[in-house]
Amino acid sequence: MKKITILMSVVIAMGMTSCGGEDICSCTKAMGEMGEKMLAEDADQKAIEEEYKDQMDACKELGESMVEGLEGEELEAKQKEMAEEAEACE
């Protein structure tokens, strides 16, 4: 159950962020890899989180900067645009 909760958090975060120094597709790919590793039997969640920490931090930072100052409908539209771009990467 804990793995599923973490995976869902990662997926939700991905829908709202992009990666610094990379693009949304790179970030989407990393999120998918991280999710697969988390769901594997005997997965070491701490080690996986540490492995992807820098990339996740970069995703969060750029994602926040992309929506900085946006509110209401503008924020929702930007989040939807980013999520659609991430979906197109698959």
Phi, psi and omega per residue, in radians:
M1 nan -0.696 -3.133
K2 -1.100 -0.692 3.130
K3 -1.108 -0.716 -3.136
I4 -1.139 -0.733 3.111
T5 -1.063 -0.785 3.123
I6 -1.113 -0.786 -3.135
L7 -1.056 -0.764 3.120
M8 -1.091 -0.686 3.092
S9 -1.081 -0.717 3.130
V10 -1.129 -0.777 -3.126
V11 -1.106 -0.775 3.116
I12 -1.093 -0.784 3.119
A13 -1.061 -0.671 -3.129
M14 -1.116 -0.636 3.120
G15 -1.120 -0.293 -3.080
M16 -1.961 -0.017 -3.020
T17 -2.336 2.965 3.002
S18 -2.370 3.033 -3.068
C19 -1.834 2.376 3.057
G20 -1.250 2.343 3.137
G21 1.338 -0.049 3.131
E22 -2.353 -2.947 3.060
D23 -2.101 3.078 -3.094
I24 -1.067 -0.638 -3.137
C25 -1.121 -0.708 3.099
S26 -1.094 -0.701 -3.132
C27 -1.198 -0.714 3.112
T28 -1.053 -0.757 3.133
K29 -1.087 -0.784 3.134
A30 -1.092 -0.713 3.122
M31 -1.099 -0.712 3.114
G32 -1.114 -0.781 3.113
E33 -1.079 -0.775 -3.141
M34 -1.091 -0.757 3.123
G35 -1.068 -0.759 3.122
E36 -1.085 -0.744 3.131
K37 -1.132 -0.674 -3.134
M38 -1.144 -0.595 -3.103
L39 -1.437 -0.220 3.141
A40 -1.137 2.565 3.088
E41 -1.056 2.498 3.138
D42 1.028 0.513 3.139
A43 -1.202 2.379 3.063
D44 -1.615 1.624 -3.040
Q45 -1.026 -0.707 3.141
K46 -1.073 -0.780 -3.137
A47 -1.142 -0.697 3.131
I48 -1.159 -0.778 3.101
E49 -1.045 -0.711 3.131
E50 -1.171 -0.689 -3.141
E51 -1.052 -0.664 -3.075
Y52 -1.774 0.085 -3.028
K53 -0.978 -0.882 -3.109
D54 -1.065 -0.751 -3.131
Q55 -1.164 -0.726 3.132
M56 -1.157 -0.674 3.094
D57 -1.096 -0.735 3.123
A58 -1.125 -0.707 3.111
C59 -1.079 -0.821 -3.116
K60 -1.108 -0.794 -3.103
E61 -1.072 -0.851 -3.128
L62 -1.192 -0.697 3.112
G63 -1.021 -0.743 3.107
E64 -1.131 -0.694 -3.134
S65 -1.189 -0.528 -3.136
M66 -1.236 -0.467 -3.122
V67 -1.891 0.065 -3.131
E68 -1.031 2.277 3.108
G69 1.478 -0.132 3.123
L70 -1.564 2.502 3.118
E71 -2.445 2.837 3.024
G72 0.924 -2.218 -3.063
E73 -1.128 -0.627 3.111
E74 -1.091 -0.747 3.113
L75 -1.109 -0.824 3.132
E76 -1.061 -0.725 3.141
A77 -1.126 -0.734 -3.141
K78 -1.152 -0.750 3.116
Q79 -1.091 -0.698 3.120
K80 -1.137 -0.747 3.118
E81 -1.052 -0.774 -3.133
M82 -1.150 -0.708 3.125
A83 -1.135 -0.702 3.114
E84 -1.135 -0.693 3.100
E85 -1.110 -0.709 3.121
A86 -1.128 -0.710 3.126
E87 -1.125 -0.612 -3.120
A88 -1.190 -0.314 -3.128
C89 -1.282 -0.389 -3.056
E90 -1.260 nan nan
